[in-house]
Every structure is written in C-alpha cells, then in structure tokens.
Amino acid sequence: MQLNTDHKQYEEPSVFTPENLLREARRQKNMDTCNVPEVCVLDPDGDLVAYLIKTGQATLNPCWACYHTKLYNVRQNDREFAVLGCAVGASFAVLIAEQLFVSGCKTLISITSAGILEPTKETSKFVLIERALRDEGTSYHYLPPSETSSIDPILLKNLIVYYRTTDVSIEVGTSWSTDAPYRETQTAIDEAKKLDALCVEMEAAALYAFAKARNKEVICFAHLTNTMAQTAGDFEKGEEMGSLDSLELIRHTMKAISKGPSQYWDNIYTTKQSNEVSWTQEVPKTSLDFIHSLKLPKSSKIIDVGGGESRLVDNLLEAGFKNITVLDISAKALEKARNRLGDKGKEVNWIVEDVTKFVPDTEFDVWHDRATFHFLTTTEQIAKYLAIAKKSIKGYLILGTFSEEGPKKCSGLDIKQYSEDSLTAILANGFKKLHCKTEDHITPFNSTQNFLFCSFKRYLD
C-alpha cells in the first residue's frame, strides 16, 4: 500500500499554526513575547545539550514557549546560538522547527547520529546532507511525493566553499531518512545504497521538505557514529560523546552563514557565468528607455546601483554618456564588468559598497536600480536606502523591482514585492512619480519574472 497524497493541498494554509500555539502557550505561562537567537541547533541525541549544561555553558532561554522541550542559549566567543535536545524523528523535529522559526530563528542546524551504510571517502566524522531519501511520512505533508528532498543548492555551494578553507572532517552526500530504525532490513539497506545513501538517520528528509515549502534555511548534518550496533563497542561518538566535534562544526557553520552579503554575492559571481543567473539581459531595454526618456545631457551624472555585471553601463557609454558610476556590493561582479569593457572600463567610476552604507561625495542626475531595492526586506534597510537616495539625487530615480506577480525569492534570498501604489507610497516623501510599467523578463533558463519599473523626480521635502 502506497501513501495516498491525493487529498493534500500543498498551497492551502493550515488551520492550526505554530503562531497560534505559541500565543496560547505564552498566555498560559504568562511569558512576554521575545525572540530566540537567529541560529538554532537541533541535537536529537541530547548529548551536546547535556555537555553544555554540565560545563556551565548553557542557560535556559526565556523566550521559548514550547510545551514539550527546553531551549538553551550558548555563547561561543562572540557568537550566540540556541540548542534543543532530544527532538528525535521527523515529525518531532519538524514540529520544533515550525515553532523555532516563528520564534525568531533564521537558520536551523540539525546534527544527528547516523548509521553508516557506506564508508565515506575520507573517513569523515560528518556528512553534510545534500539530499535525503524520503522513507518517512512527515515530508509528504509539505511537498508532493518524490524520491528525495534536498538542501537549498545555493546554501550548499556557499557552505562547501567555506568548508574547503577549514580542516573540518566533513563530506557531502546522501542520507536515508527512516521513521522505523528497527526495520532497517538488509533489503532496505541495499536499496538505499543503490541510491548512493552513505548513512541512515531520522530527520533530514522532513526538515528539508519543510525548509523548501516554508522558504526557510535548514542545514542537516549526519554524525557518523555507528554501524547500527552490528558489532560490539558500536556507537562511539568521540570525546564528550562527540560534543567537542559538534561544537567545532557549529562554530564553522555559523561563520559560513554569517559571512557578509559581499562574500555571498562574490561567491555567486565567482561560481556562475552570466548565463547561469536569472537577471542577465543582453540589452537592458526598459532601463535604457526610461533613462533616454529624460532627455538629459551626456554630461549627466548617472549611478547604477547594484549594477554587478549588467550591460547597462556598456550601452550608456555607447550612447555617449561621460559620467557613469556603477555601485555593487560584490567586488567580483564589478571586476568582471570592468574586464569585459576593457579600456572603456577606465571611463567608469566603480564603487564596491553596500548601498545602505554608501556615503557619496556628489549628487546624481539619475539614480538607477534594477537589482537592489527588492532585496531590502526590513524597515530599517529601506529607511537607510531612502535616506541615502534623498541626499544623493538631484534629478531622477528609476527603480526596477519584482512586482506582486514576480518571484518571492531570488538567488536563495527573500525579496520584497511591490505594486505601483505601494512603491509610490514608500517614496512619497521626496519623490514624485512620473511613469510606471510592468515587464516580463525572460531569464536565461526561459522562465518568466515580472518586474515593475517606475521613474520618479526628486523634489525638496
């Protein structure tokens, strides 16, 4: 008998939500609403939690309202994370994950003991689980049936790039997630090995399905500790039951995911060609049309914010504009654009900077941005951007953002969608709308992304 998922409506919202459960838990426990640390760790075995409590490194988190578990704060040097023990199995792990993310968690790391099916090439202690065979039930409540569920590919690449600079004992591979550890028959093991599974555990398939369905950042590790007790003396995790190794892995993983946005984008521009990123345009026609419609002199000062590898600068130079600045957070992106232009690149002012920290030494006639504004998802980021733009623009602002019909993520990051009304409203203090239009951008992968383009004139408020 196969699992029947015909009645699953994957886009339909749940009636019972973690937000509502925690609201009631806080009411009953008379707890204030506050956030847990942005990085949280699941420790299904509980050995890491026990070690941290024993050594005085863990303090009870006052914001965790869950009925079933305790969450502990841990500070390692200048970094803080929270850890929760004994959430064993797919359904329990995902239940906790749902509650952690609505409690303020941004990245969830799971480190679970796993039975070895195939020795790793380097006899590594840990496997960074790239994909997990879905031999459990929870994942099917989040994603339609498939053989595996997987970590976000961009997140995986960033982690691999970082780990290569360390001596962490880790390999990347496939695991087999099962709901029934005492039904790991030889036939089942042989089938898992045919599908390249290195190990067997109980949580990763469901956690990755949850992560994809909810657009959350989840990283699953298998701690290779046993061969399913087939020999005496099995289940040896190492010093302090593997806690020291796990803490080192957590430390490195936190460093990898906390590397600034510049490193994130540098990695993308290092590992991908222009035909492998969604924003590529051979000719940025809409942006050029907006700029040319302003009928500005060729001496006008134009800045392309988030310009990256965009060919807008090529076209502006060809049109005769003499005073062009390209700003991007990625030095690698600007290096590639400058190299593409050759000697013409010497005519451009290249600035490597986070636009929310940009301190311009001049005013611009045109501020163009097709790449950055929709990545600003917090009120603070948007306020900083607008404050800098208002100080820097003496002429016009041209913004291209994802529309309400556009994607909700880009390059693995959350974005903010805009309508003509919402974009106009957010710019009302200092900018007067001139013209708006929507555009279907066809990516190099033949997918469609709907953009909203608007032009505004700066006025003194």
C-alpha positions as CSV (number, residue, x, y, z in Angstrom):
1,M,0.0,0.0,0.0
2,Q,1.4,3.4,-1.0
3,L,1.0,6.6,0.9
4,N,-2.1,8.4,-0.5
5,T,-1.4,12.1,-1.1
6,D,-4.3,12.8,-3.4
7,H,-6.0,14.9,-0.8
8,K,-3.0,17.0,0.0
9,Q,-3.5,20.6,-1.0
10,Y,0.1,21.9,-0.7
11,E,-0.7,25.6,-1.2
12,E,-3.6,25.6,1.2
13,P,-2.9,27.2,4.6
14,S,-3.0,25.2,7.8
15,V,-5.9,25.8,10.2
16,F,-3.6,25.0,13.2
17,T,-0.5,27.2,13.2
18,P,2.6,27.4,15.3
19,E,2.0,31.1,15.9
20,N,-1.4,30.3,17.5
21,L,0.0,27.5,19.6
22,L,2.8,29.7,21.0
23,R,0.4,32.6,21.5
24,E,-1.6,30.3,23.8
25,A,1.4,28.9,25.5
26,R,2.7,32.4,26.3
27,R,-0.7,33.3,27.7
28,Q,-0.8,30.2,29.9
29,K,2.7,30.6,31.1
30,N,2.5,34.4,31.5
31,M,5.5,34.9,29.2
32,D,6.5,38.0,27.3
33,T,6.9,37.8,23.5
34,C,10.6,37.9,22.6
35,N,12.9,36.2,20.1
36,V,15.2,33.2,20.3
37,P,18.7,33.5,18.7
38,E,18.8,33.6,14.9
39,V,20.8,30.4,14.8
40,C,19.3,27.3,16.5
41,V,20.6,23.8,16.7
42,L,18.7,20.5,17.0
43,D,20.6,17.9,19.0
44,P,18.4,14.8,18.7
45,D,20.7,12.7,20.8
46,G,20.8,15.2,23.6
47,D,24.5,14.6,24.3
48,L,25.5,18.1,23.3
49,V,22.9,19.7,25.5
50,A,24.0,17.5,28.4
51,Y,27.6,18.5,27.9
52,L,26.9,22.2,27.7
53,I,24.8,22.1,30.8
54,K,27.4,20.1,32.7
55,T,30.1,22.6,31.8
56,G,28.0,25.7,32.6
57,Q,27.9,26.9,29.0
58,A,24.1,26.7,28.6
59,T,21.5,29.0,30.0
60,L,17.8,28.4,29.7
61,N,16.2,30.6,27.0
62,P,13.4,32.8,28.5
63,C,11.6,33.2,25.1
64,W,10.9,29.6,24.3
65,A,7.2,28.9,24.9
66,C,7.1,25.3,23.6
67,Y,5.2,22.9,25.8
68,H,7.4,19.9,25.0
69,T,11.0,21.0,25.2
70,K,13.6,23.3,26.7
71,L,15.8,25.6,24.7
72,Y,19.2,26.7,25.9
73,N,21.3,29.7,24.9
74,V,25.0,29.2,24.3
75,R,27.7,31.8,23.6
76,Q,30.9,30.7,21.9
77,N,33.4,33.6,21.7
78,D,31.4,36.4,20.0
79,R,28.6,34.2,18.6
80,E,25.4,33.1,20.2
81,F,23.1,30.2,19.3
82,A,20.4,28.2,20.9
83,V,20.3,24.4,21.2
84,L,17.5,22.0,21.8
85,G,17.9,18.3,22.7
86,C,16.1,15.1,22.1
87,A,13.8,16.1,19.2
88,V,14.1,12.7,17.7
89,G,12.4,11.7,14.5
90,A,10.9,13.5,11.5
91,S,7.6,14.6,12.9
92,F,9.0,15.9,16.2
93,A,11.9,17.6,14.5
94,V,9.6,19.5,12.1
95,L,7.2,20.4,14.9
96,I,10.1,22.0,16.7
97,A,11.4,23.6,13.5
98,E,8.0,25.2,12.8
99,Q,8.0,26.7,16.3
100,L,11.6,27.9,16.3
101,F,11.2,29.8,13.0
102,V,8.1,31.7,14.3
103,S,10.0,32.4,17.5
104,G,12.9,34.3,15.7
105,C,15.1,31.6,14.3
106,K,16.6,32.4,10.9
107,T,18.9,29.3,10.4
108,L,18.3,25.8,11.8
109,I,21.2,23.4,12.1
110,S,20.5,19.7,12.8
111,I,23.3,17.4,13.9
112,T,22.0,13.8,14.4
113,S,23.7,10.5,14.9
114,A,23.6,8.3,11.8
115,G,24.3,4.7,11.0
116,I,27.0,4.2,8.4
117,L,25.9,2.4,5.2
118,E,29.0,3.2,3.1
119,P,32.3,4.4,4.5
120,T,33.0,8.0,3.3
121,K,36.0,8.6,1.0
122,E,37.9,10.4,3.7
123,T,36.5,8.5,6.7
124,S,34.9,11.8,7.7
125,K,33.1,12.3,11.0
126,F,30.2,14.2,9.5
127,V,28.2,14.2,6.3
128,L,26.6,17.5,5.2
129,I,23.4,16.0,3.9
130,E,22.8,17.2,0.3
131,R,19.7,15.1,-0.2
132,A,17.7,12.6,1.9
133,L,15.7,9.6,0.8
134,R,12.1,10.2,1.9
135,D,11.3,7.0,3.7
136,E,9.2,8.8,6.4
137,G,5.8,10.3,6.4
138,T,6.2,13.9,7.6
139,S,7.8,15.3,4.4
140,Y,4.8,14.3,2.4
141,H,2.7,16.8,4.3
142,Y,4.9,19.6,2.9
143,L,5.9,18.5,-0.6
144,P,4.4,16.2,-3.2
145,P,5.9,12.7,-3.5
146,S,9.4,12.4,-4.8
147,E,12.4,10.2,-4.1
148,T,14.4,12.8,-2.1
149,S,14.3,16.2,-0.5
150,S,17.3,18.5,-0.7
151,I,19.2,21.4,0.9
152,D,18.9,24.7,-0.9
153,P,21.5,24.4,-3.7
154,I,22.9,28.0,-3.2
155,L,23.2,27.5,0.5
156,L,25.0,24.2,-0.2
157,K,27.5,25.8,-2.5
158,N,28.3,28.6,0.0
159,L,28.9,26.0,2.8
160,I,31.1,23.9,0.6
161,V,33.2,26.9,-0.5
162,Y,33.7,27.8,3.2
163,Y,34.4,24.3,4.5
164,R,37.2,23.9,1.9
165,T,39.1,26.6,3.8
166,T,38.9,24.6,7.0
167,D,40.1,21.3,8.4
168,V,36.5,20.2,9.4
169,S,36.1,16.5,8.9
170,I,33.1,16.5,6.6
171,E,31.9,15.2,3.3
172,V,28.8,16.0,1.2
173,G,26.4,13.1,0.4
174,T,23.0,11.5,0.6
175,S,21.3,10.0,3.6
176,W,18.3,7.8,4.1
177,S,15.6,9.2,6.5
178,T,13.5,6.5,8.1
179,D,10.7,6.5,10.5
180,A,11.4,3.0,11.7
181,P,15.0,2.4,12.8
182,Y,14.3,-1.1,13.9
183,R,13.1,-2.0,10.4
184,E,16.4,-1.3,8.7
185,T,16.4,-4.7,7.0
186,Q,19.2,-5.8,4.7
187,T,17.0,-5.4,1.7
188,A,16.1,-1.9,2.7
189,I,19.8,-1.1,3.3
190,D,20.8,-2.5,-0.1
191,E,18.1,-0.4,-1.8
192,A,19.3,2.8,0.0
193,K,22.9,2.1,-1.0
194,K,21.9,1.7,-4.7
195,L,20.6,5.3,-4.4
196,D,24.0,6.4,-3.1
197,A,23.0,6.8,0.6
198,L,26.0,7.0,2.8
199,C,24.1,6.8,6.1
200,V,20.7,6.4,7.7
201,E,19.1,8.9,10.1
202,M,15.6,10.0,11.0
203,E,15.1,13.7,10.4
204,A,16.7,15.2,7.3
205,A,14.1,14.4,4.6
206,A,11.3,16.0,6.6
207,L,13.4,19.0,7.6
208,Y,14.5,19.8,4.0
209,A,10.9,19.4,2.8
210,F,9.7,21.8,5.5
211,A,12.5,24.2,4.5
212,K,11.6,24.2,0.9
213,A,7.9,24.5,1.5
214,R,8.3,27.4,4.0
215,N,11.3,29.1,2.4
216,K,13.5,28.6,5.5
217,E,17.2,28.0,5.9
218,V,17.9,24.5,7.3
219,I,21.2,22.6,7.3
220,C,21.3,18.9,8.2
221,F,24.4,17.0,9.3
222,A,24.8,13.3,10.0
223,H,27.3,12.5,12.7
224,L,28.7,9.1,11.6
225,T,28.7,7.2,14.9
226,N,27.7,3.6,14.4
227,T,27.0,0.7,12.0
228,M,23.6,0.1,13.6
229,A,25.2,-1.8,16.5
230,Q,26.2,-4.7,14.3
231,T,29.4,-5.1,16.3
232,A,30.3,-4.8,20.0
233,G,31.6,-1.4,21.0
234,D,29.5,0.4,18.4
235,F,28.0,3.9,19.0
236,E,31.3,5.7,19.8
237,K,30.8,9.4,19.2
238,G,34.2,10.6,20.4
239,E,35.3,12.8,23.3
240,E,32.5,14.0,25.5
241,M,30.1,11.9,23.3
242,G,31.0,13.9,20.2
243,S,30.2,17.3,21.8
244,L,33.5,18.9,21.1
245,D,33.4,17.9,17.4
246,S,29.8,19.1,17.1
247,L,30.7,22.5,18.7
248,E,33.5,22.9,16.2
249,L,31.2,22.1,13.4
250,I,28.6,24.6,14.7
251,R,31.3,27.3,15.0
252,H,32.4,26.9,11.4
253,T,28.9,26.7,10.1
254,M,27.9,29.9,11.9
255,K,30.9,31.6,10.4
256,A,30.0,30.3,6.9
257,I,26.4,31.6,7.1
258,S,27.3,34.8,8.8
259,K,29.8,35.9,6.2
260,G,28.6,39.3,5.0
261,P,26.5,39.9,1.9
262,S,29.5,40.8,-0.1
263,Q,31.0,37.4,0.3
264,Y,27.7,35.8,-0.6
265,W,27.5,37.7,-3.8
266,D,31.2,37.3,-4.6
267,N,30.7,33.6,-4.4
268,I,27.8,33.7,-6.8
269,Y,29.7,35.8,-9.3
270,T,32.8,33.5,-8.8
271,T,30.9,30.2,-9.4
272,K,28.3,31.3,-12.0
273,Q,28.6,32.6,-15.5
274,S,26.2,35.3,-16.8
275,N,24.0,32.8,-18.5
276,E,23.6,31.0,-15.1
277,V,22.0,33.8,-13.2
278,S,18.4,34.9,-13.7
279,W,18.9,38.7,-14.0
280,T,21.1,38.6,-17.2
281,Q,20.0,40.9,-20.0
282,E,21.9,41.3,-23.2
283,V,20.2,44.6,-23.7
284,P,18.5,46.3,-20.7
285,K,16.0,47.9,-23.0
286,T,13.5,49.1,-20.4
287,S,16.1,50.7,-18.2
288,L,17.6,52.5,-21.3
289,D,14.1,53.6,-22.4
290,F,13.5,55.2,-19.0
291,I,16.9,56.9,-19.0
292,H,16.6,58.2,-22.6
293,S,13.1,59.5,-21.9
294,L,14.5,62.0,-19.5
295,K,16.4,63.7,-22.4
296,L,19.4,64.5,-20.3
297,P,22.7,65.9,-21.5
298,K,25.6,63.4,-22.0
299,S,27.5,65.0,-19.1
300,S,24.8,64.0,-16.6
301,K,25.9,62.0,-13.6
302,I,24.3,58.5,-13.6
303,I,24.7,55.9,-11.0
304,D,23.7,52.2,-11.5
305,V,23.1,50.8,-8.0
306,G,23.6,47.1,-7.8
307,G,25.0,47.2,-11.3
308,G,27.0,44.0,-11.0
309,E,27.7,42.5,-14.4
310,S,24.8,44.5,-16.0
311,R,25.4,45.7,-19.6
312,L,23.6,48.9,-18.8
313,V,27.0,50.6,-18.4
314,D,28.1,49.3,-21.9
315,N,25.0,50.8,-23.5
316,L,25.3,54.1,-21.7
317,L,28.9,54.5,-22.8
318,E,28.0,53.7,-26.3
319,A,25.2,56.3,-26.2
320,G,27.8,58.9,-25.3
321,F,27.3,59.4,-21.5
322,K,30.5,60.5,-19.9
323,N,29.9,60.4,-16.2
324,I,28.8,57.0,-15.1
325,T,29.2,55.3,-11.7
326,V,28.5,51.6,-11.0
327,L,28.0,50.5,-7.4
328,D,27.7,46.9,-6.2
329,I,28.4,45.1,-3.0
330,S,30.4,42.4,-4.9
331,A,33.9,43.3,-5.9
332,K,33.9,40.2,-8.1
333,A,30.9,41.4,-10.1
334,L,32.5,44.7,-10.8
335,E,35.8,43.1,-11.7
336,K,34.0,41.0,-14.3
337,A,32.2,44.0,-15.7
338,R,35.3,46.2,-15.8
339,N,37.3,43.4,-17.6
340,R,34.5,43.0,-20.1
341,L,34.7,46.7,-21.0
342,G,38.5,46.7,-21.5
343,D,39.9,50.2,-21.9
344,K,36.4,51.7,-21.8
345,G,36.2,50.5,-18.2
346,K,38.7,53.2,-17.2
347,E,36.0,55.8,-18.0
348,V,33.7,54.4,-15.3
349,N,33.7,55.1,-11.6
350,W,33.5,51.7,-9.9
351,I,32.4,51.5,-6.2
352,V,32.4,48.4,-4.1
353,E,29.9,49.1,-1.3
354,D,26.7,48.1,0.4
355,V,24.3,50.7,-0.7
356,T,22.8,51.1,2.8
357,K,26.3,52.2,3.9
358,F,27.1,54.3,0.8
359,V,28.4,57.9,1.5
360,P,28.5,59.6,-1.9
361,D,30.7,62.7,-2.5
362,T,28.5,64.0,-5.2
363,E,24.9,64.3,-6.3
364,F,23.5,62.3,-9.2
365,D,21.2,63.3,-12.0
366,V,19.9,59.8,-12.4
367,W,19.9,57.0,-9.8
368,H,19.1,53.7,-11.5
369,D,18.4,50.5,-9.6
370,R,17.1,47.3,-11.1
371,A,18.8,44.9,-8.7
372,T,19.0,46.0,-5.1
373,F,15.8,47.6,-3.8
374,H,13.7,44.5,-3.7
375,F,16.4,42.7,-1.6
376,L,15.8,45.2,1.2
377,T,13.2,43.4,3.3
378,T,13.3,45.2,6.7
379,T,12.0,48.7,7.6
380,E,15.5,49.6,8.8
381,Q,17.2,48.7,5.5
382,I,14.6,50.5,3.4
383,A,14.8,53.6,5.6
384,K,18.6,53.7,5.2
385,Y,18.4,53.3,1.4
386,L,15.9,56.1,1.0
387,A,17.8,58.4,3.3
388,I,20.9,58.0,1.2
389,A,19.0,58.3,-2.1
390,K,17.3,61.5,-1.0
391,K,20.7,63.1,-0.1
392,S,22.3,61.8,-3.3
393,I,19.7,62.5,-6.0
394,K,19.2,66.0,-7.5
395,G,17.3,64.7,-10.6
396,Y,15.6,61.4,-11.1
397,L,15.2,57.9,-9.5
398,I,14.5,54.9,-11.7
399,L,13.6,51.7,-9.8
400,G,13.0,48.2,-11.2
401,T,11.7,45.8,-8.6
402,F,9.9,42.5,-8.5
403,S,6.1,43.1,-8.9
404,E,3.4,41.4,-6.9
405,E,3.3,38.9,-9.8
406,G,7.0,38.3,-9.6
407,P,9.1,35.7,-7.7
408,K,9.2,35.7,-3.9
409,K,12.9,34.8,-3.7
410,C,16.0,35.5,-5.8
411,S,19.3,33.7,-5.6
412,G,18.1,31.9,-2.5
413,L,17.2,35.2,-0.7
414,D,13.9,36.6,0.3
415,I,12.8,39.7,-1.6
416,K,10.0,42.3,-1.2
417,Q,7.4,42.6,-3.9
418,Y,5.9,45.9,-4.9
419,S,2.8,47.3,-6.7
420,E,2.8,50.7,-8.3
421,D,0.8,52.0,-5.4
422,S,3.0,50.6,-2.7
423,L,6.2,51.7,-4.4
424,T,4.8,55.2,-4.9
425,A,3.7,55.4,-1.3
426,I,7.0,54.4,0.1
427,L,8.7,57.1,-2.0
428,A,6.1,59.8,-1.5
429,N,8.3,61.8,0.9
430,G,10.8,63.3,-1.5
431,F,9.9,61.7,-4.9
432,K,7.1,62.4,-7.4
433,K,6.1,59.5,-9.6
434,L,6.4,60.1,-13.4
435,H,5.7,56.8,-15.1
436,C,5.4,53.1,-14.3
437,K,5.2,50.0,-16.3
438,T,5.4,46.2,-15.8
439,E,7.7,43.9,-17.8
440,D,8.1,40.2,-18.2
441,H,11.8,39.4,-18.0
442,I,12.7,36.1,-19.7
443,T,15.6,34.6,-17.8
444,P,18.5,32.6,-19.4
445,F,16.5,29.5,-18.2
446,N,13.4,30.6,-20.2
447,S,11.4,31.3,-17.0
448,T,9.5,34.5,-16.6
449,Q,9.9,37.1,-13.9
450,N,7.5,40.0,-13.7
451,F,9.1,43.4,-12.9
452,L,7.7,46.8,-12.0
453,F,9.6,49.8,-13.4
454,C,8.9,53.3,-12.2
455,S,10.6,56.7,-12.6
456,F,10.4,59.5,-10.0
457,K,11.5,63.1,-9.9
458,R,13.3,64.3,-6.8
459,Y,11.6,67.3,-5.0
460,L,12.7,69.0,-1.9
461,D,10.6,68.0,1.1
